[in-house]
C-alpha cells in the first residue's frame, strides 16, 4: 500500500510539473494545441499495430479473456478502438463489453488524452471509438486496437492522415506492439512507413515490441525459419538497426504441437504468449519511468524550439543594428557632402545656418533609409528563413540535430504566424526559467524513482 501511495504521489508531482513548467510555453509557441498534461493524466496505454491479418484482435481477445474484438482473415474492422476497463463492474460476471462510446464523444471529453486527435476531422471520428470491458486485465491499463496496415491504400482513401494519427498515439503509449504474420512478414507499405519514419519520430526504441504471430500456420520448420529470417531482414531494412531486435514468436494455445496435424515443429519453440501477456500486464510498472522521460523529452524539445526562436531574433537584431549603422553612416555622409558643398559655393551665408541645414538633410537621409530600406531588409531575412534559404538554428550535436528535426516545422509555423515579431527578452527569460525548473524536476524525479525501486514490493 505504501509503494502504491508513493507511486501515485510521484505521478501527481510529475503531472503538476508538466502543467506548471511546460504547458504554458508549449501552448504559446505552438508546440502543442492542448496542455501537455492532458496526454499523461489518464491510465497506461498499450498500442497494438500490425498488418490486417496479423492477429491483433485475436491476441487482444486472448488477453481480455473474451471475444471483444471481431476477428477474421480478411479486414474486419477499420476503426481505432480504445479498450478500457469498466471501473463499476470490473470482474463481475461474464467478461463482456459493457459500453460503446462513439468517437465524437471520446474526442471531446477532456477526461481522456485524445482531444488533440479531433483535428483529423469527421471521417476520422467515425473510425474512432471506445469500449469499456469488465475484464480484470484492464484494471490499470487500456489497449488501443488499430486498423490493419495495408499495402495499396492511400491516405485519401482512408479520409485522414493515418501515419500522423499513429504517431500521436505512439507518443501517448507506454508500450507499442508491432505484429506480423507468416504471410506478410513486414512487406506492407504502411508498415514500412510506420517503422521507418513514424514510430522513430514519436516514441523510443525500448517501447517497441515485435511479435511474429500465428507461427502455427507455417507448413513445417523450414517454412518457419524462412519466415523468421525474412522478418529479421525486413526489420533491419525498415528500422535501420544493425542488430536484430527481440521478436516474440507466438501461436494460439489451441494449436498445441500435434504430429498428426503436421505442426510437430512447434515443440521446438517456446510459445512466448505468456511472456508477452506478462509484458503487457506489467505496463503500469513502467509508467513512472515513461512519465519522467516524457518530462525530459518534451522539456528538451521545447527548450530547443525556444532557443531557435531566440536565435532568429538575435540574427534579426544584428541585421537591424548593422543597417541602422549603415543608415547613420549614409546620413552622416549626406550631411558632410551637403556642408562641404554649401561651404564651397557659399550659398547659405552664415556657417551655423549651413551646419543646421546639413544636419537636417542628413537626418532626412537616415529616416528615409530607416523607413524604406530597413523594413525591406528585415522582410527579406524573414522570407529567406521561411523558405529555408537561411537557417535559424545550427545543431551542434547529433542530439541537437534529432531534436531540431522534430521542432523545425513548429519554429517555421510560429514565425509565419507572428511575422517574426515577438520579444527576445521575454523568450530568453522563459528559456532560463524552464532550464532551471526542468533540471530540478528531472533530478528530483530520478531520485524518487531510485528510492521507489528500493521499496519492498509487498509494502
C-alpha positions as MATLAB code, in Angstrom:
seq = 'XXXXXXXXXXXXXXXXXXXXXXXXXXXXXXXXXXXXXXXXXXXXXXXXXXXXXXXXXXXXXXXXXXXXXXXXXXXXXXXXXXXXXXXXXXXXXXXXXXXXXXXXXXXXXXXXXXXXXXXXXXXXXXXXXXXXXXXXXXXXXXXXXXXXXXXXXXXXXXXXXXXXXXXXXXXXXXXXXXXXXXXXXXXXXXXXXXXXXXXXXXXXXXXXXXXXXXXXXXXXXXXXXXXXXXXXXXXXXXXXXXXXXXXXXXXXXXXXXXXXXXXXXXXXXXXXXXXXXXXXXXXXXXXXXXXXXXXXXXXXXXXXXXXXXXXXXXXXXXXXXXXXXXXXXXXXXXXXXXXXXXXXXXXXXXXXXXXXXXXXXXXXXXXXXXXXXXXXXXXXXXXXXXXXXXXXXXXXXXXXXXXXXXXXXXXXXXXXXXXXXXXXXXXXXXXXXXXXXXXXXXXXXXXXXXXXXXXXXXX';
ca = [
       0.000    0.000    0.000;
       2.861    2.364    0.847;
       4.504    1.740   -2.521;
       1.220    2.318   -4.338;
       0.621    5.611   -2.497;
       4.210    6.719   -3.106;
       3.841    5.898   -6.787;
       0.596    7.859   -7.060;
       2.124   10.834   -5.246;
       5.132   10.852   -7.591;
       2.834   10.578  -10.610;
       0.844   13.597   -9.445;
       4.060   15.579   -8.931;
       5.202   14.778  -12.457;
       1.884   15.882  -13.934;
       1.972   19.081  -11.846;
       5.482   19.863  -13.108;
       4.404   19.413  -16.707;
       1.340   21.612  -16.087;
       3.352   24.375  -14.420;
       6.602   24.370  -16.404;
       5.959   23.012  -19.903;
       2.343   23.542  -20.893;
       2.223   27.384  -20.809;
       5.201   27.703  -23.161;
       4.057   24.755  -25.296;
       0.723   26.454  -25.952;
       2.265   29.890  -26.505;
       4.832   28.766  -29.072;
       2.670   26.295  -30.966;
       4.431   23.206  -29.632;
       1.064   21.752  -28.609;
      -2.594   22.543  -29.195;
      -3.738   21.191  -25.821;
      -1.966   21.259  -22.423;
       0.744   18.605  -22.333;
      -0.505   17.136  -19.069;
      -3.717   16.113  -20.832;
      -1.744   13.360  -22.574;
      -0.388   11.741  -19.405;
      -3.080   12.136  -16.756;
      -5.001    9.005  -17.871;
      -4.088    5.353  -17.380;
      -1.170    3.493  -19.057;
      -1.720    2.670  -22.734;
      -0.685   -0.248  -24.957;
      -0.815    0.481  -28.702;
      -1.258   -2.552  -30.984;
      -0.192   -2.168  -34.627;
       0.141   -4.664  -37.449;
      -0.915   -5.949  -40.842;
      -4.605   -6.605  -41.289;
      -4.162  -10.378  -40.849;
      -1.533  -10.391  -38.099;
      -3.930  -11.487  -35.347;
      -4.147   -8.228  -33.378;
      -7.787   -8.670  -32.418;
      -7.343  -12.352  -31.583;
      -4.449  -11.565  -29.270;
      -6.431   -8.778  -27.569;
      -9.362  -11.149  -27.056;
      -6.977  -13.684  -25.537;
      -5.602  -11.076  -23.134;
      -9.073   -9.990  -22.064;
     -10.491  -13.490  -21.784;
     -13.462  -12.868  -24.088;
     -14.336  -12.169  -27.736;
     -14.465   -8.389  -27.590;
     -12.934   -7.572  -30.977;
     -14.050   -9.030  -34.308;
     -11.583  -11.414  -35.905;
     -11.062  -12.865  -39.361;
      -8.582  -13.468  -42.179;
      -9.844  -10.508  -44.206;
     -10.017   -6.909  -42.898;
     -12.887   -6.926  -40.375;
     -12.515   -3.609  -38.564;
     -11.093   -0.341  -39.862;
     -11.543    1.586  -36.611;
      -9.250    2.747  -33.846;
     -10.720    1.182  -30.707;
      -9.748    2.206  -27.185;
     -10.468   -0.767  -24.914;
     -10.513    0.178  -21.250;
     -11.771   -1.281  -18.003;
     -15.183   -0.515  -16.606;
     -14.420    0.506  -13.035;
     -18.032   -0.015  -12.000;
     -18.349   -3.659  -12.994;
     -14.768   -4.937  -13.375;
     -14.511   -8.630  -12.575;
     -18.222   -9.137  -12.042;
     -19.822  -11.936  -14.033;
     -19.028  -12.881  -17.606;
     -16.426  -10.712  -19.306;
     -18.168   -8.549  -21.873;
     -18.254   -5.124  -23.498;
     -20.284   -3.015  -21.088;
     -20.497    0.138  -23.204;
     -19.548    1.550  -26.591;
     -18.724    5.274  -26.752;
     -18.681    6.939  -30.154;
     -15.637    8.833  -31.391;
     -17.100   12.341  -31.244;
     -17.867   11.910  -27.548;
     -14.434   10.496  -26.702;
     -12.568   13.152  -28.692;
     -14.482   15.959  -26.984;
     -14.057   14.669  -23.423;
     -11.048   16.221  -21.607;
     -11.031   13.272  -19.211;
      -9.324   11.262  -21.959;
      -5.970   12.087  -23.619;
      -7.363   12.044  -27.164;
      -8.690   15.611  -27.514;
      -5.860   16.598  -29.864;
      -6.965   13.923  -32.350;
     -10.185   15.822  -33.078;
      -8.276   17.887  -35.661;
      -8.306   14.908  -38.040;
     -11.959   15.567  -38.785;
     -15.304   13.862  -39.053;
     -14.047   10.959  -41.169;
     -11.538   10.024  -38.504;
     -14.062   10.463  -35.674;
     -16.331    7.993  -37.477;
     -13.494    5.435  -37.258;
     -12.672    6.051  -33.606;
     -14.450    4.638  -30.576;
     -14.051    3.408  -27.020;
     -15.199    0.154  -25.466;
     -15.423   -0.438  -21.733;
     -14.944   -4.053  -20.707;
     -15.340   -5.654  -17.279;
     -12.058   -7.538  -17.620;
      -9.671   -7.678  -14.621;
      -6.817   -7.439  -17.104;
      -7.820   -3.813  -17.796;
      -7.846   -2.733  -14.158;
      -4.794   -0.459  -14.541;
      -4.338   -0.052  -18.303;
      -6.052    0.427  -21.653;
      -5.360   -1.144  -25.058;
      -5.616    0.623  -28.414;
      -6.542   -1.635  -31.317;
      -5.831   -0.115  -34.735;
      -6.920   -0.675  -38.351;
      -4.779   -3.253  -40.093;
      -1.984   -1.809  -42.185;
      -2.386   -2.271  -45.923;
      -0.142   -2.182  -48.961;
      -2.043   -0.146  -51.539;
      -4.311    2.121  -49.513;
      -3.709    5.857  -49.856;
      -4.370    8.485  -47.205;
      -7.131    9.940  -49.359;
      -8.837    6.528  -49.296;
      -8.877    6.490  -45.503;
     -10.023   10.097  -45.336;
      -7.481   11.120  -42.686;
      -3.725   11.077  -42.173;
      -3.193    7.556  -40.871;
       0.528    7.925  -40.155;
       0.067   11.128  -38.164;
      -2.653    9.507  -36.062;
      -0.358    6.534  -35.413;
       2.393    8.969  -34.442;
       0.248   10.796  -31.883;
      -0.979    7.539  -30.361;
       2.605    6.266  -30.163;
       3.518    9.359  -28.162;
       0.795    8.505  -25.672;
       1.580    4.789  -25.458;
       3.735    3.184  -22.797;
       4.136    0.059  -24.924;
       3.809   -0.433  -28.704;
       3.253   -3.931  -30.075;
       4.018   -4.343  -33.777;
       2.574   -7.621  -35.035;
       3.331   -9.660  -38.141;
       2.014  -12.914  -39.563;
       3.849  -15.543  -41.635;
       2.106  -14.488  -44.856;
       3.239  -10.827  -44.792;
       6.436  -10.644  -42.800;
       6.915   -6.907  -42.905;
       6.477   -6.080  -46.583;
       3.327   -3.944  -46.291;
       3.826   -0.321  -47.375;
       2.120    1.256  -44.373;
       4.155   -0.936  -42.016;
       7.343    0.241  -43.693;
       6.347    3.904  -43.321;
       5.422    3.383  -39.673;
       8.659    1.636  -38.708;
      10.950    3.754  -40.834;
       9.563    7.207  -40.106;
       6.512    7.492  -37.861;
       7.477    5.449  -34.803;
      11.126    6.615  -34.537;
       9.901   10.226  -34.545;
       7.258    9.674  -31.871;
       8.455    7.045  -29.417;
      11.639    5.462  -28.116;
      13.091    2.157  -29.181;
      12.679    0.373  -25.846;
       8.897    0.730  -26.033;
       8.659   -1.164  -29.344;
       7.953   -4.890  -29.164;
       7.904   -7.049  -32.307;
       5.631  -10.085  -32.458;
       5.536  -12.839  -35.075;
       2.077  -14.272  -34.539;
       0.276  -17.332  -35.932;
       3.533  -19.250  -36.437;
       1.499  -22.484  -36.256;
       0.366  -21.696  -39.812;
       3.834  -22.400  -41.178;
       3.766  -25.732  -43.002;
       6.967  -27.044  -41.408;
      10.091  -25.995  -39.527;
      11.903  -24.984  -42.724;
       8.986  -22.715  -43.633;
       9.068  -21.148  -40.165;
      12.822  -20.479  -40.409;
      12.327  -18.884  -43.812;
       9.560  -16.621  -42.471;
      11.570  -15.673  -39.382;
      14.639  -14.894  -41.481;
      12.573  -12.785  -43.887;
      11.110  -10.801  -40.997;
      14.558  -10.202  -39.486;
      15.854   -8.958  -42.833;
      12.870   -6.684  -43.392;
      13.109   -5.264  -39.871;
      16.794   -4.485  -40.357;
      15.919   -2.590  -43.539;
      12.904   -0.781  -42.080;
      14.376    0.182  -38.714;
      17.929    0.819  -39.868;
      19.225   -1.212  -36.930;
      22.303   -3.392  -37.341;
      21.266   -5.706  -34.530;
      18.175   -7.904  -34.709;
      15.539   -6.825  -32.179;
      13.863   -9.415  -29.978;
      10.903  -10.975  -31.770;
       8.237  -12.801  -29.787;
       7.112  -15.957  -31.628;
       3.602  -16.863  -30.545;
       0.737  -19.118  -31.515;
      -2.681  -19.855  -30.110;
      -2.827  -22.187  -27.143;
      -5.426  -24.159  -29.089;
      -2.704  -25.251  -31.509;
      -0.573  -27.427  -29.258;
       2.130  -29.456  -31.019;
       0.430  -32.335  -32.757;
       2.282  -34.616  -35.148;
      -0.958  -35.681  -36.749;
      -1.740  -32.095  -37.539;
       1.678  -31.632  -39.096;
       2.742  -28.913  -36.618;
       5.100  -31.027  -34.521;
       7.808  -28.417  -35.198;
       6.077  -26.225  -32.605;
       7.562  -28.490  -29.931;
      10.928  -26.897  -30.745;
       9.531  -23.482  -29.918;
       8.891  -21.890  -26.588;
       5.456  -20.328  -27.103;
       6.120  -16.843  -25.789;
       2.447  -15.986  -25.461;
       2.568  -15.989  -21.645;
       5.705  -13.839  -21.656;
       4.009  -11.367  -23.970;
       0.929  -11.342  -21.756;
       3.069  -10.586  -18.700;
       4.883   -7.816  -20.599;
       1.563   -6.136  -21.412;
       0.223   -6.655  -17.887;
       3.361   -5.059  -16.403;
       2.950   -1.881  -18.466;
       1.738    0.170  -15.436;
       5.064   -0.551  -13.693;
       6.908    1.290  -16.476;
       4.531    4.246  -16.328;
       6.591    6.398  -13.944;
       9.774    5.922  -15.966;
       7.847    6.893  -19.081;
       6.380    9.970  -17.370;
       9.883   11.022  -16.319;
      11.069   10.513  -19.910;
       8.027   12.491  -21.088;
       9.067   15.438  -18.906;
      12.664   15.233  -20.116;
      11.931   14.740  -23.813;
       9.308   17.450  -24.119;
      11.398   19.771  -21.949;
      14.409   19.309  -24.237;
      12.365   19.751  -27.418;
      10.529   22.788  -26.134;
      13.740   24.450  -24.969;
      15.315   23.839  -28.378;
      12.260   25.298  -30.096;
      12.502   28.414  -27.931;
      16.285   28.648  -28.439;
      15.791   28.522  -32.194;
      13.265   31.373  -31.995;
      15.670   33.337  -29.802;
      18.382   32.670  -32.390;
      16.097   34.085  -35.089;
      15.540   37.260  -33.044;
      19.254   37.626  -32.308;
      20.057   37.355  -36.014;
      17.281   39.823  -36.803;
      18.605   42.176  -34.126;
      22.138   42.001  -35.563;
      20.821   42.745  -39.067;
      18.785   45.642  -37.708;
      21.784   47.031  -35.830;
      24.016   46.688  -38.866;
      21.596   48.528  -41.118;
      20.911   51.227  -38.531;
      24.664   51.768  -38.660;
      24.501   51.907  -42.452;
      21.682   54.451  -42.216;
      23.591   56.629  -39.756;
      26.653   56.425  -41.982;
      24.577   57.386  -45.003;
      23.005   60.305  -43.109;
      26.401   61.476  -41.929;
      27.846   61.207  -45.427;
      24.943   63.206  -46.879;
      25.353   65.848  -44.167;
      29.111   66.155  -44.751;
      28.668   66.380  -48.510;
      25.934   68.994  -48.043;
      28.064   71.012  -45.678;
      31.090   70.792  -47.956;
      29.019   71.828  -50.980;
      27.435   74.840  -49.279;
      30.758   75.931  -47.849;
      32.336   75.698  -51.261;
      29.605   77.644  -53.021;
      28.761   79.943  -50.120;
      25.106   79.555  -50.959;
      23.713   79.756  -47.424;
      25.630   82.577  -45.937;
      26.166   82.024  -42.196;
      28.109   78.939  -41.066;
      25.520   77.973  -38.406;
      22.813   78.006  -40.995;
      24.882   75.797  -43.292;
      25.538   73.369  -40.448;
      21.865   73.147  -39.434;
      20.755   72.602  -42.992;
      23.344   69.874  -43.492;
      22.270   68.109  -40.286;
      18.633   68.339  -41.343;
      19.407   66.785  -44.738;
      21.451   64.032  -43.028;
      18.566   63.263  -40.646;
      16.176   63.106  -43.591;
      18.536   60.694  -45.335;
      18.739   58.454  -42.249;
      14.963   58.491  -41.746;
      14.378   57.656  -45.396;
      16.807   54.726  -45.157;
      15.225   53.556  -41.907;
      11.678   53.739  -43.245;
      12.298   52.342  -46.707;
      15.398   50.156  -46.719;
      15.490   48.548  -43.268;
      11.955   47.045  -43.459;
      12.813   45.588  -46.875;
      15.997   44.026  -45.497;
      14.238   42.562  -42.451;
      11.396   41.253  -44.594;
      13.920   39.659  -46.932;
      15.630   37.937  -43.999;
      12.261   36.706  -42.705;
      11.267   35.261  -46.080;
      14.696   33.676  -46.507;
      14.261   31.871  -43.177;
      10.745   30.723  -44.064;
      11.965   29.489  -47.443;
      14.890   27.739  -45.717;
      17.430   29.767  -47.636;
      18.806   30.753  -44.246;
      18.740   28.645  -41.130;
      17.629   29.968  -37.775;
      19.402   27.242  -35.820;
      22.542   25.202  -36.399;
      22.626   21.969  -34.346;
      25.976   21.337  -32.688;
      25.484   17.685  -31.709;
      23.608   14.674  -33.042;
      21.151   15.016  -30.149;
      20.514   18.615  -31.157;
      20.023   17.516  -34.761;
      17.489   14.858  -33.749;
      15.577   17.333  -31.591;
      15.717   20.010  -34.275;
      14.218   17.617  -36.827;
      11.218   17.295  -34.516;
      10.650   21.012  -33.849;
      11.814   22.712  -37.051;
       8.314   22.858  -38.541;
       6.938   24.266  -35.279;
       9.518   27.066  -35.398;
       8.632   27.747  -39.035;
       4.897   27.871  -38.250;
       5.401   30.203  -35.282;
       7.495   32.623  -37.346;
       4.902   32.512  -40.100;
       2.102   33.235  -37.631;
       3.864   36.056  -35.756;
       5.728   37.533  -38.752;
       8.838   37.302  -36.566;
       7.569   39.916  -34.132;
       7.997   38.687  -30.569;
      10.072   39.688  -27.548;
      13.641   38.390  -27.388;
      13.948   39.431  -23.746;
      10.796   37.517  -22.792;
      11.765   34.317  -24.575;
      15.268   34.365  -23.052;
      13.763   34.746  -19.580;
      11.414   31.818  -20.288;
      14.291   29.638  -21.501;
      16.321   30.382  -18.383;
      13.395   29.641  -16.069;
      12.467   26.439  -17.893;
      16.048   25.202  -17.905;
      16.353   25.636  -14.144;
      12.958   24.123  -13.325;
      13.271   21.203  -15.752;
      16.724   20.330  -14.402;
      15.440   20.468  -10.843;
      12.360   18.483  -11.795;
      14.192   15.686  -13.607;
      16.791   15.420  -10.804;
      14.064   15.122   -8.194;
      12.113   12.583  -10.255;
      15.111   10.356  -10.939;
      15.997   10.415   -7.239;
      12.423    9.488   -6.314;
      12.372    6.654   -8.868;
      15.597    5.305   -7.428;
      14.052    5.325   -3.954;
      10.902    3.690   -5.312;
      12.852    0.738   -6.695;
      14.302    0.081   -3.239;
      10.876   -0.182   -1.631;
       9.792   -3.742   -0.834;
       7.091   -4.693   -3.397;
       4.999   -6.097   -0.552;
       4.681   -2.724    1.175;
];
